[in-house]
Amino acid sequence: MQREQLTNLVGAGNALDDPNLLSAYSRDHSFTPTRQPTFVVKPSNVDQVKELIKLAVETQTPLIPVSSGEPRFRGDTVPRMGGTIVDMSSMKEIKVVDRKERVAMIEPGVTFGQLQPALASEGLRLPTPLCPRATKSVVASCLEREPHIIPKYHLDHSDPLLCNEIVFGTGDVFRTGDAVGPGTIEEQQAAGRFQKVPYGLQMNVNQIIQGAQGSFGIVTWSTVRCEVLPRLQEPFLAGSEDLAQLLELAYRMVRQRLGDEIFILNATHLALLIGRDTEETGRLKAELPTWNLVFCIAGYQHRPEGRIDYQEKDIFEIAKNLGVPIQETLCGVSAERVLDRAANPSPEPYWKLRGGGGCQDIPFISPMEKVPGLVEVMKQEAATSRFPLSNLGVYIQPVCQGHGHHCEFSLFYDAGDETERTRTRDLYLSSAGALMDQGAFFSRPYDLLAERVINRDAASRDALRTLKAIFDPDNIMNPGKLCF
């Protein structure tokens, strides 16, 4: 693939090979080995993406899709075999926001920092992951199945993703669910259809592209399910030294559809999330309870006060029976402040980098009853590696209306200290293996873990490779990732 060919496709200003720019795409905050791409291209429409993929097939050039801005963490956008970065950030149009249908159609360059204000102006919101980066692509977040913090709106792991337009590694353009037709997208919308049904007649293609790390094709737009903005909100905190106690409270709330935002953080995670400076963060780490449940009761358009009142009474009754005190303030921190930070994009610097400049996440899914045991496994692994427990963040999120729990351990370290970096890398690998042995399900394996996780199930690995051969037979889409 030559520069002239790329320039003819996307224009001179969108085919780049500046060494500093290439260096920025050659690495991220993960432990993935660096590898510099040859070019960075920025397409502006689906036709350019289609032609770019056809050119890549002809020249056997790897393409690595990227849509989120820095900082990046998982190694999925670091080239494994060189090639060309396809930066989708120029495609940042919010095509549709429809309040009645509670749906938005967005391009992959649309970030949380861009989308949430646009939705709020229409009285809507998108359930978001915990304090996402302002530069994080909403489409990328949905494709990676990042859990959001309102479990009652989390029907399955694909939420809130609906329909997509994809250009596969064959160069074919495909639309999922009812976006496939009949008629063009414009004709469908004129008829009152807003691409809300993600399932096709024979198969759910969304399940193929989600979690694939760009190894099947490039998504050029998605529809996402939105929710109505509440008129009133009453956030609360509950602290405890007993994780099982808070898990039970959260479980009962979710199963009875009480509350909106519900999640659990350990003291380290909560301190880094809300600490205004190093001094306050250190104080909160020392003073906060070991485990902290954050939840919010919301009232909507009709009788918001009454809705909040009955939920508050029910939740307080459950908490009383479990012996959990509920408060509006913990250690000088208000629940309102925690909710504001958790439900909105992070200010700079990104909050996970405030613990020394380095962070390695270990995300997995577990049944509720296994969570405390898996936390102990992680603590034992950290102790064996002499990793300070004060640098271990824990985030627990009920998902799928309480039918499972997303667990995320964050290892915070000094990125400028090579000894710390090596120790953290070794702990990352050893703890992931120990967690898998105890039943942790790594549904989104990244970087150094991908091969270890996928090779544990030969049948699934072979099925993935069969799909890869169908949708990307020339292996040009992000080769070297997962099991490809």
N, C-alpha and C positions, 0 to 999 in steps of 0.2 A: 504494500500500500504506500503510495507516494503522496507527498504534500500537495502536488498539483491536482491529483485526483480528489483529495479531500476538499481542497479549495473550490473545485468545480461543483462539489455537492453542497457545501454549507456556507461558502463565502470565505474570503481571505481572513476576515476578523474572527471567524469561528473555527479555524483549523490552526492549532497552536502547538509550538514546540519549544517555548521558552524554557531553558534549563531549570530555573527556579520553580516554575509551574509544574514541570514534570516531576521534580523532586518532591513537591507537596503531595502529589498523588501516589508516590512510590511507597508511602508508609502511613500508618495511623497510630493510635494509642494501644493497639494490641501487640502481641508478641509475634505476629506474622513477619517472616523475613521480608526485607525491603526488596522491591523490584521496580525499576523505572520503566514507565511506558514510553512509546516512541512519539505518540501524538495525543493531544486532547482535542476532541471535536465537540461542538455545541450545536446540535440540530435544533431547529425551531418548529418542525412540524412532522407529522407521521410519514409523509412522502420522503423526507430526507432520511428519516430513520430506516425506512424500507430500502432505499437505494444504498445506504451505508452498509446494511447487512448483506445485501447482494454483492457489494464490492468486497466485503470481508470474506465472503465465501469464495469469490474468484481468486483472491490473493492469499487465502488461508491465513488471515490476520485475526488474532483474538480481539474480541470487543469486551470491555468491562463497563457495564452501566453504573453510573453514579448520579444520584439526584440530591443528596443531602450535602450541606456545606460543612466545613470544619467546625469543631473537632469530630473525627470519626474514630470508631472504637473496635470493630469486630473483625477486621481483616478481610471482609468479604469484598471490598472494593480495591484491595491491593493486588496488582497484577501478579499472577502466579507464573505466567509464561511470557511476560511482556505484552506488546500489542498496543491497542488504542483505547484510551478512556473515552467513553461516550457520556459526556456531562449533560444531563437533562435539565439543568437549572434554568436554562433560558425558556423552557416551556413551562410557564408559571401562570397560566390563565385560569381563573375561576370561571368556568364556562356557565354553570347554572347553580343558583341557590333557590330552592323552592320551599317555602315555609309550610305550605299545605301538605306537601308530600314528604317533608322532612328529609330532603336529599340534596346533596351537592355533587356537581361534576367538576373534577379538578384535574389539572395536568400534573406530571410528576415533580415539577419544580416548585409547586406550591408548598410553603412551609407552614408549621404551626403558628409562627409569628405573623404570617400573612392571613391564614384562613380564619382563625378565631375572631379577630375584629370584624371581618366581613360577615361571618355568620351572626355575630352579636347584633349587628345593625338590622338583621332580619328576625331577631328574637330567637335565634338558634344557637346551639353549641355542639361541638363534636366531643364526645367522651375521649379524653386524652390519656396517654401514658403518664406516669408519675413525673411531673416537672420536666417535660421534654426540652431539648435544645430548641431555641428559636429558629435555628438553621436546619432543623430536621425536616425532611420531606414527609408529608402526610402519607403519600402513596407508599413510600418506602416503609414507613412504620406499619402500615396496614398489611403490606405484602410480607413483612417479617413477623406478623402475628404478635406484635407487642401488645400485652394486655393493658386495658385502660382501667381507671380507678373507680368506675361505677359498675359494680358487678351485676346489678339487676338488669342493666342494658346489654350484658354480655351473654348472648344466647348460645354462641359456640365460638370456637377459637378463630373463626374468620372475621368476626365482627370488628369494626363496623364496615368492612369492605363489602361492596355489592357487585357491580359489573365492571369490566375492564375492556380496554382495547389493547391488544398485544401484537407486536410484530415478532414472530417466532424466528428461530435461527435459520429457517428455510427461506425467510423473506416474505412469508405469507402473513397477511393482516387478519386477525381473528378477534371477534367480540364475544364475550362470555354472557351467559344468561339470556334475559330477554332483550339485551342490546343487539343480539344477532339479527333481529328483524321481526316481521317484514318491514321494509322501507329503510330509508336512511335515518340517522339519529335525529336530524331536524324534523323529518316527517313524523317520527314516533313522538317527539315532544309536542309537536303541533296537535297531535291527536290525544294528548294528555298522558302519555306514557313517559316515565322518567327513569328507566333502566334501574329498577329497584330489585328485581328478582335475579339472584346470581346463579340460579341452577338452570342447566339445559335439559333437554328431553332425555338424553342418554347418559351424560356425564357432567360432573362439576369440574370444569377446567381450572377454576380458581384454586382447587386443592393441589393442582400440579404446579402452578406458578408461585403459590405462597410458600415461603421458606426455601425457595430454590436459589436465592442469592444471585439472581440474574443469569442463571445458567441455562435457561430455556428460551428467553426472549426479552424484549424491552416493552414495558407498559407505557403507553402514550397518553392515556387518561383513565381515570377511575371514577366511579360514583361511590359515595359513602353515606351511610345512614346517620342523620343528625338527630338531636333531641331538642326539645323546647327549653329555652332558658327559664329557670325558676324565678318567681317574683320575690320569694323570701328564702333565706337560708339560715340554718342554725347549726353551726359546727360544734363538735365536742371532742374531748380527749379522754382517754382512759389509760392509766399507767398501771403496770403490774410487774412483779418479778417472775410471774408464772405465765409462760407463753401459752400453755394449753388452756388456761383460763380465758385469755383474750381470744384465742382461736374459737372457742366454744361460743363466746358472745357474738363474734363476727358471723359465725356460721348460722346461729339462730336468727340474727337480723336479716341476713341475705335470704335465707329460706322462707322467711315470713314477709319478704319484700319491704323491709323497713330500712329507711335511709337510702341515700344516693351514694356518694363517695364513701368507701369503706376500705381501709388498708392498715397494715401493721408495719411499723418500723422499729428497729432497735435504736438505742440511744445514739450510737455513732451515726447512723443514717439520718436520723431526725436532726441531729446537731449540725451536720454538714448541709442539710437541706435548708435550714432556716437561719443558721448563724450569719450575722452581718459582718463579722471579722474573726480573725484568729482567736482573739481573747474570748469572745462570746461563744464561739464554737467549742473551745476547750472547756469552758465553764459548763455548758450544756451537756457535753459528753460525761462529765463527772457527776452532774446533779440529776439528770433525767432518769426516770425508771428504766430498767433494762429493756422493757418492751412497752410500746406505745401504740394504742389503737386510735386511729383518726377516723371519725365518721361525721357525716353531715346529713341533716334532715332538711328537705326542701319542700316548699309550697309553690304550686304553679298557678295558672290563671284563675281557676275556680276555687274559692274558699281556701286560700293558702294558709291562713292562720289555723283553721280547723284541721287541715291536713298535718301541719307540723305538731299541733297539740296532741292528736291521738297517737302519732308515732312516738313522740317524746315520752308519753306515759307508758306505752308498751315497752319501749327500749329500757327505760329506767327500771321497770318492773323486772325485766329479764336480768339486767345487770345486778339488781339488788339480790335476786335469788342466787346469782353466781358469786356474790361477794366482791363485785368490781365497782369501785367508786368512779363516777363520771364527773368530769370537771370541764369548765370553760377555759381554764388556764392551768398550765403545768410549769413550774420553775420559771415563772415570769413570762412564759410564752403563751399567747392566746391561741385558741383553736382557730379563730378567724385568720390569724396570720399564717398558720400552718396550711390551711386550706387554700388561701390565696397563692402561696408559693407552689403548692403541689399541683393545682389545677391549671396553672398558667406556664407558658414557656419560661425557661430559666434566664435570668439576667446574666450578663457576662461578669466574670468568667463562669463557664458552665459549672454547676454546683458539684459535680462529681470530681472535678479537678482541683477542688479546694483542699483536698487532704494530702497534698504533696506533689500534685501535678500528674500523678499516674493513677489509673484505675483499671482493674480487670474484673469484669462481671462474670458470674457463673450462674446462668438462668436455667431452670428446669421446672417440671410440673410434678406435683405429688398429691396423693390423697391427704386430707386434713390430718388423719390419725398418725401419718408417718412424719409430718413436718417437724415436731419436736426432736425426734430421733435423728433426723437428717441434720438439724442444727447442731446437735451434739457431735455428730460425725465431723462436721466442718470445724468445730472448735477443737476437737482432738487433733485433726490434721494440722491446724494452725499452731497448736501447742508443740507438736512434733517438729514443725519447721521453724519454731521460735519466731513466729509471726505475731506481732502484738494484737491481742483481741480488740484493743481500742482502735485499730485500723480496719476492723472487719465490720462492714455494713451489712445489714440483713433487711430485706424488703419482702413481705408476704402479702400476696394479693389474691383474694377469692376470685375465681373465674367461672364462667359458664353457670352463673346463678348459684354458685356455691358447690358445684359438682366436682370441683378440683381447686388446687391452689398453685398459683405461680410463685415460686420461691427464687430469690435472687440474692446471691452473696456477692458483695463488692469488696475487692481487695484494694485498699488505698495505700499508695507507697510513694516514696520520693523518686520521681522519674529521673532525676539527675544523679542518683546514686546507683552505680552499676551492681553493687553487691545486693542492694535491696531489690533491684529489678530482677536479678537472677533468682533470688530467694522467692519472690512473688511468682515468677514463671514456674518454678518447680512446684510450689504449693498449688498453683492453678491446675497443673496436670495431675498431681497425686490426689488432690481432693476430689476432682471430677471423677476419677476412677473409683475412689472409695464411695462416693455418693451413688454412682451407677450400680455398684455392687449391692447397695442397700435399697435399691428400688427407685432412685430418682430417674425421671424420664426426661432425657434431653431432646426435646422436640425441635430445637433450633440450634444444632451444633455448628459452631463457627471455628475458624482458623485452625489451631493445632488439635482441636477436639473432633473435628468433623469425621476424619477417617476412623478414629477410634470408636466413635459412636455408631456410625453406619455399618462398619464391618462386624458389629456384634450380631447383626441380623442379615444373613446372606440372602434370604428371599427378598427382603425389602431392597437391599442393594441391587440385586439383579433386576428387580422391577423398575427401579429408578433409571438404571442404565438402558433398559428397553425404551422407556419414555424419552430419554435423551436422544436415542437414535431416531426416534420419530420426529421430534420437534426441533432438534438441532443436530442433524446427521453429520455435519462437517465439524462439529465440536469447536465452534468459534465463539460461543457465548460463555464468557468467564471460565475458560477451561482450567482445570486443576482444583476447582472447588468441590465440596461434598465428595462424591465418589466418581467424579468424571475426570 
